[in-house]
Amino acid sequence: MTKKWISSALMAVPMLLSQSVIASQVGLEQPVGGNTPLTIERLYASPALAGTSPRGLKLSPDGKLVTYLAGRSDDQYFYDLWQMEVATGKQQILLNADRLKSAELSDEEKARRERQRIYGDGIMEYFWADDSKAILIPASGALYYYSIADGKVAELPTGEGFTTDARLSPKGNFVSFVRDQNLYVLNLSTKTLTALTTDGGGAIKNGMAEFVAQEEMDRMTGYWWAPDESSIAFTRIDESGVEQVTRNEIYADGIKLTEQRYPYAGKNNVTIELAVVNINDNKVKWIDIGEDKDIYLPRVKWLPNSKLLSFQWQSRDQQTLDLRIADLRDNEAPVTVIREQSDAWVNLNNDLHFLKKQPELIWASERDGYNHLYLFDLQGRLIRQLTRGDWAVDEVEFIDEKAGWVYFTGRKASIIEKHLFRVALKGGKVEQVSERSGMHGPVFADNQAVYLDYFNSLAQPPQISLHGAKGEHLAWVEQNKVDQAHPLYSFFGQWQLPEFGQIKAEDGQALQYRLFKPTSFDATKKYPVVVRVYGGPHAQLVVNSWSEQDYFTQYLLQQGFIVFQLDNRGSAHRGTQFEHVIYKHLGEAEVNDQKAGVDFLRSLNYVDGDNIAIYGHSYGGYMALMSLFKAPTHFKAAISGAPVTDWSLYDTHYTERYLSHPDSNAKGYEASSVLPYVKDYQSGLLMYHGMADDNVLFENSTRVYKALQDEGKLFQMIDYPGSKHSMRGEKVRTHLYRSLADFLDKQLKH
C-alpha cells in the first residue's frame, strides 16, 4: 500500500470535535475477573457467557408476579417459563417446557421467527390472561392453557393443523390464531372453535402480515382485537400480483425449491384490504382505505370505545403518512386526523397512544427534525408538544393517566445511552428516571407505574430489577453479577472497555466512534485495525451496551488487533438531517464517513495505517464491499457477510424508502450497487452467505462472485448450507468466526 494516507491523516487531526472519552468517564468500571484467554469455541457455547439473561419479561396484570423465559445451563437456547413473587422475591420455574409436546415448525412459523429474530426451542412466547389466573402458551403449532391456581397445563382443542400468531383476547374469554391463512377464535368457556374467515389459501391470506410488513415495518400480525372483545379488525392480502420466484435453499443433503412471493424494488406489492368481523355473527364490515391500492398499511389500532378504528396509511414513496380514523357506526369514509410529510421519507414508529380518560392521543413525530412526542385531540388539533430539543425519543413505555405522566425512553442524557424519562401530560420539564450509565429497557405493569428494568452496559451483562414510579429500586429479579460462579468471570479480567469520541463528517456533522485497544496495550507499538461496521439506517453501534456481537471483538483484542466502530451519517437516533443525507444514493456518504474514520485512525501513533480491514454483515456487508472497492487505499482487506449487492434485488419497502422508485432514480440505483465498482477491486476480500437466506437472497453474493471471476480477481468465499440471514447455531458461528479470525490474521499480520 502507498503512503498517500499521510497527508489525509494530517488533515484529520483538526477535524476532531473532542478528545476520546474512556469508558470510566461514562460511568463504567473496569471489569474484574480471571485472565483465561477467550477461545472462539467458547463464544457461543453453553452456558451463555452473559450468564442468566432472561427474555420475554412481563408483569402479571395484578402486579403480583414477574414472569420471564430463561435458557438452560446446558442449552442456552432452550427456554422454560420462570416466575418471581414480587412480595417475597422468591423465584422458581413456573412451567418446564418438557411438559409441552415438541414438533417440527411449519415453514410459515420458521419464516415468522426469522423476521422476529427469534431463535431457540421450548417456550418462545406466552400471554397473560387479564385476570392473572392463566397463561396462554403457543408451542410447536399447538396452544396450551396454564392455570396459575393448580399448576395444570392443558392443550386447547384447536383442530388439525399448525397454529400461528396466537393470543388471548383482551378480557381473556377467547383465544385467536391463524391457520391455513384463515383467522380462528376459540371460546374458552364453551370450547367452540369458529373460523372467522374461510377464503384464505393460495395468494389470499387473512389476518397475516405480508413479508415487508414483518421484515421492514415491525408489524408481525394482521389482526387486532377490539378492547370489548366484540370484533376483530384484520387485513386481507392478495399476493397474486407479487412476482413469484423459485428460490433455491441449499442444504448439506440437498436443495429445497421454495416458491416465494418476493416484492423486488420497483415491482408489485400485495394488494391489502382492511375489515372488521363481528365475533357473534361473523358479519364483516370493509373499511374504505382509499382509491389508491398501491400503498402500505403499517399500523392498525382500536380506540378505547371499540367503536372507532384507526389505521396508518403510507404512500408507496413513503413521503406521506396519514393517521386515519373510521367510525364503525356509519358508512362514512375514514377521516385523516394527522398527516406527516417529508421530502425524503417518513419513519414509522409504534407511538400512537389513545388516552382512556379524555378524547386525546399521543403521537410521535420527526416534524421538528428529531423524534418527539405530541398531544393531539381526536380531530387532529395540536394541544401541546410534550418533548423537544436536539435529541430523540426512542418510544413511549407507559402512560399513567391518573397521575398525569408519560414515561418514555430516549437519548436526552447521552446519544450513546438509552434512559427512562417522564414528562407531565400537561407539559413541563422532562425528568430523568433511570440513573445508571447504559441501556435501559423498561417493561411496565398494565395498570400501575411499576416497571422491570432490563439493563445492560459494556461492563454489565443484562440484569433485571424491579422499580417504582420514580425509579427507586425495589428488588432484583436477576442481578446477574459477574462473580466467581458466573460463566464470564474467568474471562472478565481481560475484558476491554472502549474509548468514545467524535470526529467531523465532510458536512460538519459530528460522527460518534468507539475504539477498543488490544489487551496488554503498549503505546509504543503499532497495531492492525479491524473496523466493524453496519452503517445502515435504524441502527447504532457506538453505544454503551452489552452485545453478543462484541464477543468476537474481545477475541480480536486478545489477538492484538484494535477494533474501531463509527456511526456514519444515515445511522439512527441523530435526527433527520443526519439520516436523510443518504437519500437516493446509498454507499456514498456512508463510505466517506468510514474513510474519515480511517484518516483519524492513521493520525494515532499506535495504529498500523497500512493494515486496516473492514468487516460487516447485511448492510454492514454491503458497506464492507463498497469501502474496499471504492477506497482501496484506506482498507487493505474486507469481510462481507450476507450483503445486499444490487438494490434491485431487495424488497420494495426498505429499498424505495432510501432510493425511491427505480423508474425515477435509475442512476441512483446504479451508483448504489456494488457491481459497477468490482473492476476497482484489488485484493483482500472474503465473502460469506447463508445458502437458505430468504431476506438478503443468496443471489446478491453469487452475482458478485461471477463478476469478480469474470474480471479475473482473486477472492475468498464461504457459503453455509441451510443457514438463513442471521447465521444461527453454535456450530455455524464457531466455524464462521474461526474462518474470519484466520483471514484477518493472514491479511493484516503476515
KOLVO-914946 format. One record per residue (C-alpha): residue in one letter; x, y, z. Coordinates in steps of 0.25 Angstrom, whole numbers, always signed. Layout:
BEGIN
  code      X      Y      Z
     a      X      Y      Z
...
END
This chain:
BEGIN
  code      X      Y      Z
     m     +0     +0     +0
     t     +5    +14     -3
     k     +8    +25     +7
     k     -3    +35     +1
     w    -10    +34    +14
     i     +0    +42    +22
     s     -6    +56    +16
     s    -20    +51    +19
     a    -16    +47    +34
     l    -11    +61    +36
     m    -24    +67    +31
     a    -32    +58    +40
     v    -25    +63    +53
     p    -32    +77    +53
     m    -46    +70    +50
     l    -46    +64    +64
     l    -58    +70    +71
     s    -54    +65    +85
     q    -43    +56    +91
     s    -46    +41    +93
     v    -54    +39   +106
     i    -50    +26   +113
     a    -61    +17   +118
     s    -59    +20   +132
     q    -63    +34   +129
     v    -77    +29   +125
     g    -79    +22   +138
     l    -73     +9   +135
     e    -63     +2   +144
     q    -52     -8   +138
     p    -57    -22   +139
     v    -51    -31   +150
     g    -49    -46   +148
     g    -39    -57   +143
     n    -30    -56   +132
     t    -33    -68   +124
     p    -32    -65   +109
     l    -45    -66   +101
     t    -46    -76    +90
     i    -55    -76    +78
     e    -61    -89    +82
     r    -65    -83    +96
     l    -72    -70    +90
     y    -86    -77    +87
     a    -85    -90    +95
     s    -94    -93   +107
     p    -95    -87   +118
     a    -96    -74   +112
     l    -85    -64   +114
     a    -95    -54   +118
     g   -100    -63   +129
     t   -115    -63   +132
     s   -121    -54   +122
     p   -136    -55   +123
     r   -145    -51   +111
     g   -160    -49   +110
     l   -161    -41   +122
     k   -175    -38   +127
     l   -182    -33   +140
     s   -195    -41   +143
     p   -207    -31   +141
     d   -209    -31   +156
     g   -195    -28   +158
     k   -192    -40   +167
     l   -183    -48   +159
     v   -171    -45   +149
     t   -170    -55   +138
     y   -159    -58   +128
     l   -153    -68   +119
     a   -139    -73   +123
     g   -130    -83   +115
     r   -124    -95   +122
     s   -110    -96   +127
     d   -107   -108   +117
     d   -114   -101   +105
     q   -115    -86   +106
     y   -125    -87    +94
     f   -136    -96   +101
     y   -145    -87   +109
     d   -154    -90   +121
     l   -164    -81   +127
     w   -160    -75   +141
     q   -167    -67   +152
     m   -163    -57   +163
     e   -173    -53   +174
     v   -172    -38   +175
     a   -175    -39   +190
     t   -165    -49   +195
     g   -155    -49   +183
     k   -156    -64   +183
     q   -152    -69   +169
     q   -156    -83   +163
     i   -159    -90   +150
     l   -173    -88   +146
     l   -174    -97   +134
     n   -164   -107   +129
     a   -164   -107   +114
     d   -163   -122   +114
     r   -177   -123   +118
     l   -181   -118   +105
     k   -180   -126    +92
     s   -169   -124    +82
     a   -172   -123    +67
     e   -165   -118    +55
     l   -169   -104    +52
     s   -177   -100    +40
     d   -170    -93    +28
     e   -179    -81    +32
     e   -175    -81    +46
     k   -160    -82    +43
     a   -161    -70    +34
     r   -168    -62    +44
     r   -158    -65    +55
     e   -147    -61    +45
     r   -154    -48    +43
     q   -155    -47    +58
     r   -140    -50    +60
     i   -145    -61    +70
     y   -136    -73    +71
     g   -138    -85    +81
     d   -147    -96    +85
     g   -156    -99    +97
     i   -165    -87   +101
     m   -163    -75    +92
     e   -175    -67    +95
     y   -187    -66   +105
     f   -199    -57   +109
     w   -205    -54   +122
     a   -220    -54   +124
     d   -226    -41   +128
     d   -230    -47   +142
     s   -216    -52   +144
     k   -221    -66   +146
     a   -216    -73   +134
     i   -205    -72   +123
     l   -206    -76   +108
     i   -194    -83   +102
     p   -192    -86    +88
     a   -183    -97    +85
     s   -180   -105    +73
     g   -192   -101    +66
     a   -201   -105    +78
     l   -207    -96    +89
     y   -206    -98   +104
     y   -214    -92   +115
     y   -207    -92   +128
     s   -215    -90   +141
     i   -207    -82   +152
     a   -216    -87   +163
     d   -213   -102   +161
     g   -201   -102   +152
     k   -208   -111   +142
     v   -206   -109   +127
     a   -216   -113   +116
     e   -215   -114   +101
     l   -226   -106    +95
     p   -235   -112    +85
     t   -231   -104    +72
     g   -233   -115    +62
     e   -224   -120    +52
     g   -212   -112    +46
     f   -201   -103    +51
     t   -206    -90    +58
     t   -198    -77    +57
     d   -199    -63    +63
     a   -208    -68    +75
     r   -212    -59    +86
     l   -223    -57    +97
     s   -234    -47    +95
     p   -233    -34   +103
     k   -242    -40   +114
     g   -237    -54   +113
     n   -250    -60   +108
     f   -245    -65    +95
     v   -232    -70    +88
     s   -230    -65    +74
     f   -220    -71    +64
     v   -217    -72    +49
     r   -217    -86    +42
     d   -216    -89    +27
     q   -217    -74    +24
     n   -230    -72    +31
     l   -234    -66    +45
     y   -240    -74    +56
     v   -245    -72    +70
     l   -247    -82    +81
     n   -257    -79    +92
     l   -250    -83   +105
     s   -263    -86   +113
     t   -270    -94   +102
     k   -258    -99    +95
     t   -265    -95    +82
     l   -256    -93    +70
     t   -260    -83    +59
     a   -254    -79    +46
     l   -256    -64    +44
     t   -251    -65    +30
     t   -251    -76    +20
     d   -246    -71     +7
     g   -231    -72    +11
     g   -222    -80     +3
     g   -212    -79     -9
     a   -210    -64    -11
     i   -220    -60     -1
     k   -216    -58    +14
     n   -225    -53    +25
     g   -220    -48    +38
     m   -206    -49    +33
     a   -195    -39    +32
     e   -188    -39    +18
     f   -173    -40    +16
     v   -170    -26    +16
     a   -179    -23    +28
     q   -171    -33    +36
     e   -157    -30    +31
     e   -158    -15    +29
     m   -170     -9    +37
     d   -169    -16    +50
     r   -183    -21    +48
     m   -183    -36    +51
     t   -198    -38    +51
     g   -210    -36    +42
     y   -221    -35    +53
     w   -225    -27    +65
     w   -236    -30    +76
     a   -246    -19    +79
     p   -244    -15    +94
     d   -258    -20    +98
     e   -256    -33    +90
     s   -268    -31    +81
     s   -260    -31    +68
     i   -246    -33    +61
     a   -240    -24    +51
     f   -232    -32    +41
     t   -225    -30    +28
     r   -227    -38    +15
     i   -216    -38     +6
     d   -215    -43     -8
     e   -201    -47    -13
     s   -205    -51    -27
     g   -198    -38    -33
     v   -185    -40    -26
     e   -174    -47    -34
     q   -173    -62    -31
     v   -159    -67    -31
     t   -153    -80    -29
     r   -143    -79    -19
     n   -132    -90    -16
     e   -130    -93     -2
     i   -117   -101     -2
     y   -115   -110    +10
     a   -104   -120    +12
     d   -112   -132     +8
     g   -120   -126     -4
     i   -127   -114    -10
     k   -140   -109     -6
     l   -148   -102    -16
     t   -156    -91    -10
     e   -167    -83    -17
     q   -167    -69    -11
     r   -174    -56    -14
     y   -163    -46    -13
     p   -166    -32    -15
     y   -154    -27    -22
     a   -151    -12    -22
     g   -160     -5    -33
     k   -169    -17    -35
     n   -183    -20    -29
     n   -186    -21    -15
     v   -198    -29     -9
     t   -212    -23    -10
     i   -217    -20     +4
     e   -231    -18    +10
     l   -236    -15    +24
     a   -248    -21    +30
     v   -255    -23    +43
     v   -262    -36    +47
     n   -273    -37    +58
     i   -270    -49    +67
     n   -284    -52    +70
     d   -290    -53    +55
     n   -277    -53    +47
     k   -282    -41    +39
     v   -271    -34    +32
     k   -270    -19    +30
     w   -260    -14    +20
     i   -252     -1    +23
     d   -250     +9    +12
     i   -235    +11    +11
     g   -236    +20     -2
     e   -235    +18    -17
     d   -220    +17    -18
     k   -217     +2    -16
     d   -202     +3    -17
     i   -200     +7     -3
     y   -195     +2    +11
     l   -204     -1    +24
     p   -193     -1    +34
     r   -201     +1    +47
     v   -216     -2    +52
     k   -221     +1    +65
     w   -234     +2    +72
     l   -239    +14    +80
     p   -243    +10    +95
     n   -258    +11    +92
     s   -257     -1    +82
     k   -266     +8    +72
     l   -254    +15    +65
     l   -243     +8    +58
     s   -230    +15    +54
     f   -220    +12    +43
     q   -208    +18    +38
     w   -208    +20    +22
     q   -194    +21    +16
     s   -192    +25     +2
     r   -183    +16     -7
     d   -172    +26     -7
     q   -173    +27     +8
     q   -173    +42     +8
     t   -187    +43    +13
     l   -192    +36    +26
     d   -207    +38    +30
     l   -214    +35    +43
     r   -228    +32    +39
     i   -240    +28    +48
     a   -252    +20    +43
     d   -265    +21    +51
     l   -271     +7    +50
     r   -285    +12    +54
     d   -287    +19    +40
     n   -282    +17    +26
     e   -275    +30    +24
     a   -261    +30    +19
     p   -250    +30    +30
     v   -245    +44    +34
     t   -230    +47    +33
     v   -226    +53    +47
     i   -211    +55    +45
     r   -202    +55    +33
     e   -187    +54    +33
     q   -179    +58    +21
     s   -165    +59    +17
     d   -157    +62     +4
     a   -149    +49     +7
     w   -157    +39    +15
     v   -165    +38    +28
     n   -160    +28    +38
     l   -170    +18    +45
     n   -171    +17    +60
     n   -180    +10    +70
     d   -184    +22    +77
     l   -199    +25    +75
     h   -206    +24    +89
     f   -221    +28    +91
     l   -224    +33   +105
     k   -235    +26   +112
     k   -240    +37   +121
     q   -240    +48   +111
     p   -242    +49    +96
     e   -227    +51    +93
     l   -216    +44    +87
     i   -201    +44    +88
     w   -193    +43    +75
     a   -178    +43    +72
     s   -173    +51    +60
     e   -160    +56    +54
     r   -166    +69    +49
     d   -156    +77    +56
     g   -144    +69    +52
     y   -144    +59    +64
     n   -154    +49    +68
     h   -162    +55    +79
     l   -176    +54    +86
     y   -188    +62    +83
     l   -202    +62    +89
     f   -214    +64    +80
     d   -229    +63    +81
     l   -237    +53    +73
     q   -239    +63    +62
     g   -224    +65    +60
     r   -223    +79    +66
     l   -209    +80    +74
     i   -211    +82    +88
     r   -196    +83    +92
     q   -183    +77    +89
     l   -178    +69   +101
     t   -163    +68    +98
     r   -154    +76    +89
     g   -139    +78    +87
     d   -127    +73    +79
     w   -129    +59    +84
     a   -138    +47    +80
     v   -149    +40    +88
     d   -148    +25    +86
     e   -162    +21    +90
     v   -173    +23   +100
     e   -173    +12   +111
     f   -185    +15   +119
     i   -196    +26   +121
     d   -200    +28   +135
     e   -213    +36   +133
     k   -217    +36   +147
     a   -204    +43   +152
     g   -202    +50   +139
     w   -189    +45   +134
     v   -183    +40   +121
     y   -172    +30   +123
     f   -162    +29   +111
     t   -148    +24   +107
     g   -139    +34    +99
     r   -125    +40    +97
     k   -127    +53   +104
     a   -116    +49   +115
     s   -106    +43   +104
     i   -106    +39    +90
     i    -99    +26    +94
     e   -108    +22   +105
     k   -123    +20   +106
     h   -130    +25   +118
     l   -144    +25   +124
     f   -151    +39   +125
     r   -164    +44   +129
     v   -172    +57   +125
     a   -185    +62   +130
     l   -197    +61   +121
     k   -200    +76   +124
     g   -185    +79   +119
     g   -173    +83   +126
     k   -159    +79   +129
     v   -154    +65   +125
     e   -150    +57   +137
     q   -139    +46   +136
     v   -144    +34   +144
     s   -132    +24   +141
     e   -119    +26   +147
     r   -108    +16   +143
     s   -100    +18   +131
     g   -104     +9   +120
     m   -117     +4   +113
     h   -130     +3   +120
     g   -141     -5   +114
     p   -153     -3   +124
     v   -165    -13   +124
     f   -177     -6   +132
     a   -189    -13   +138
     d   -202    -11   +131
     n   -209     -2   +141
     q   -198     +4   +150
     a   -185    +11   +149
     v   -177     +0   +154
     y   -167     -6   +144
     l   -156    -16   +141
     d   -143    -10   +136
     y   -135    -19   +126
     f   -122    -12   +128
     n   -108    -15   +122
     s    -95     -7   +119
     l    -82    -10   +113
     a    -77    -15   +127
     q    -90    -22   +131
     p    -97    -33   +124
     p   -113    -32   +124
     q   -119    -31   +138
     i   -133    -29   +142
     s   -138    -21   +154
     l   -152    -16   +159
     h   -154     -1   +161
     g   -165     +9   +166
     a   -171    +21   +159
     k   -159    +30   +162
     g   -148    +19   +158
     e   -146    +15   +172
     h   -140     +1   +173
     l   -150     -9   +179
     a   -144    -23   +176
     w   -135    -31   +168
     v   -141    -41   +158
     e   -127    -45   +152
     q   -115    -37   +157
     n   -106    -46   +148
     k    -94    -41   +156
     v    -81    -46   +150
     d    -76    -53   +162
     q    -67    -65   +163
     a    -79    -74   +160
     h    -83    -66   +147
     p    -79    -73   +133
     l    -72    -60   +129
     y    -63    -58   +142
     s    -51    -66   +137
     f    -50    -57   +125
     f    -54    -44   +130
     g    -41    -39   +135
     q    -37    -38   +121
     w    -50    -31   +116
     q    -46    -18   +109
     l    -55     -5   +110
     p    -54     +5    +99
     e    -51    +20    +97
     f    -62    +28    +92
     g    -60    +41    +83
     q    -65    +49    +71
     i    -59    +54    +58
     k    -66    +62    +47
     a    -72    +58    +35
     e    -70    +66    +22
     d    -82    +74    +24
     g    -78    +77    +38
     q    -88    +68    +46
     a    -82    +60    +58
     l    -79    +45    +56
     q    -78    +37    +68
     y    -68    +26    +70
     r    -63    +16    +80
     l    -49    +10    +80
     f    -45     -3    +87
     k    -30     -5    +89
     p    -23    -18    +90
     t    -21    -26   +103
     s     -8    -22   +109
     f     -7    -10   +100
     d     +6     -3    +98
     a     +6    +11    +93
     t    +20     +9    +87
     k    +15     -2    +77
     k     +7     -1    +65
     y     -6    -10    +63
     p    -14    -14    +52
     v    -29    -10    +52
     v    -42    -16    +49
     v    -53     -6    +46
     r    -66    -13    +50
     v    -78     -6    +42
     y    -92     -7    +40
     g    -95     +7    +34
     g   -109     +6    +30
     p   -122    +13    +35
     h   -129     +9    +48
     a   -116     +4    +55
     q   -106     +9    +64
     l    -93     +2    +68
     v    -86    +13    +76
     v    -93    +11    +89
     n    -91     +7   +104
     s    -98     -6   +102
     w    -95    -21   +104
     s    -96    -29    +91
     e    -92    -43    +87
     q    -86    -37    +75
     d    -75    -32    +84
     y    -70    -45    +88
     f    -63    -47    +75
     t    -58    -33    +77
     q    -52    -37    +91
     y    -45    -49    +84
     l    -39    -40    +73
     l    -34    -31    +84
     q    -27    -42    +91
     q    -20    -46    +78
     g    -14    -32    +77
     f    -24    -24    +68
     i    -30    -11    +70
     v    -45    -11    +68
     f    -52     +2    +63
     q    -66     +6    +61
     l    -72    +18    +55
     d    -87    +22    +53
     n    -87    +29    +39
     r    -98    +38    +34
     g   -110    +31    +32
     s   -110    +24    +45
     a   -121    +24    +56
     h   -124    +34    +67
     r   -118    +46    +62
     g   -129    +53    +55
     t   -134    +55    +40
     q   -123    +64    +36
     f   -113    +53    +40
     e   -121    +42    +34
     h   -126    +48    +21
     v   -112    +50    +15
     i   -113    +36     +9
     y   -126    +39     +1
     k   -125    +34    -13
     h   -111    +30    -13
     l   -106    +19     -3
     g    -92    +16     -1
     e    -86    +30     -3
     a    -87    +38    +10
     e    -86    +25    +18
     v    -73    +21    +11
     n    -68    +35    +12
     d    -70    +35    +27
     q    -63    +22    +29
     k    -51    +27    +21
     a    -51    +39    +31
     g    -51    +29    +42
     v    -38    +23    +36
     d    -32    +36    +34
     f    -34    +39    +49
     l    -28    +25    +52
     r    -16    +28    +44
     s    -13    +40    +52
     l    -11    +31    +64
     n     +3    +27    +66
     y     +0    +13    +71
     v     -8    +10    +59
     d     -2     +2    +47
     g     -8    +10    +36
     d     -4     +0    +25
     n    -12    -11    +32
     i    -27     -7    +33
     a    -38    -17    +30
     i    -53    -14    +30
     y    -64    -25    +34
     g    -79    -24    +34
     h    -92    -33    +32
     s   -104    -30    +24
     y   -104    -15    +21
     g    -90    -16    +28
     g    -86    -26    +18
     y    -91    -16     +7
     m    -82     -5    +14
     a    -70    -15    +14
     l    -71    -17     -1
     m    -73     -2     -4
     s    -62     +2     +5
     l    -52     -8     -1
     f    -56     -5    -15
     k    -57    +10    -14
     a    -46    +13     -4
     p    -35     +2     -6
     t    -24    +12     -1
     h    -32    +12    +12
     f    -35     -2    +14
     k    -25    -14    +12
     a    -36    -25    +14
     a    -51    -27    +16
     i    -60    -37    +21
     s    -74    -36    +15
     g    -85    -44    +21
     a    -99    -47    +14
     p    -98    -33     +7
     v   -108    -26     -2
     t   -100    -24    -15
     d   -111    -19    -25
     w   -122    -12    -18
     s   -132    -16    -29
     l   -131    -30    -23
     y   -136    -25     -9
     d   -150    -22     -5
     t   -159    -10     -8
     h   -162     -4     +6
     y   -147     -3    +10
     t   -141     +0     -3
     e   -150    +10     -8
     r   -150    +17     +5
     y   -136    +21     +3
     l   -134    +20    -12
     s   -148    +24    -17
     h   -154    +16    -29
     p   -145    +10    -39
     d   -152    +17    -50
     s   -150    +31    -45
     n   -136    +28    -39
     a   -129    +19    -49
     k   -115    +26    -47
     g   -116    +25    -32
     y   -119    +10    -33
     e   -107     +8    -42
     a    -98    +17    -33
     s   -102    +10    -20
     s   -100     -4    -26
     v    -87    -11    -23
     l    -85    -17    -37
     p    -80     -4    -44
     y    -68     -4    -35
     v    -64    -18    -36
     k    -54    -14    -46
     d    -47     -5    -36
     y    -45    -17    -26
     q    -30    -21    -24
     s    -29    -31    -13
     g    -32    -36     +1
     l    -47    -40     +1
     l    -55    -51     +8
     m    -70    -52     +6
     y    -79    -62    +13
     h    -94    -64    +12
     g   -105    -74    +17
     m   -110    -82     +5
     a   -124    -82    +10
     d   -125    -67    +13
     d   -139    -62    +10
     n   -136    -48    +14
     v   -124    -44     +6
     l   -125    -54     -5
     f   -112    -62     -8
     e   -113    -57    -22
     n   -107    -44    -16
     s    -94    -51    -14
     t    -94    -60    -26
     r    -95    -48    -35
     v    -82    -42    -29
     y    -75    -56    -29
     k    -78    -57    -44
     a    -74    -42    -47
     l    -61    -44    -39
     q    -58    -57    -46
     d    -60    -50    -60
     e    -51    -39    -56
     g    -40    -50    -52
     k    -40    -44    -38
     l    -35    -54    -27
     f    -44    -54    -14
     q    -49    -64     -4
     m    -64    -68     -1
     i    -70    -77    +10
     d    -85    -81     +8
     y    -93    -88    +19
     p   -103    -99    +14
     g   -116    -97    +21
     s   -113    -84    +28
     k   -122    -72    +28
     h   -119    -58    +29
     s   -116    -58    +44
     m   -105    -69    +43
     r   -111    -76    +55
     g   -105    -88    +62
     e    -93    -91    +71
     k    -86    -99    +60
     v    -88    -90    +49
     r    -84    -78    +57
     t    -72    -85    +62
     h    -67    -89    +48
     l    -70    -75    +43
     y    -62    -67    +54
     r    -51    -77    +53
     s    -50    -74    +38
     l    -51    -59    +40
     a    -40    -59    +50
     d    -31    -67    +41
     f    -34    -58    +29
     l    -31    -45    +38
     d    -18    -51    +43
     k    -13    -55    +30
     q    -17    -41    +23
     l    -12    -32    +34
     k     -1    -39    +41
     h     +7    -47    +31
END
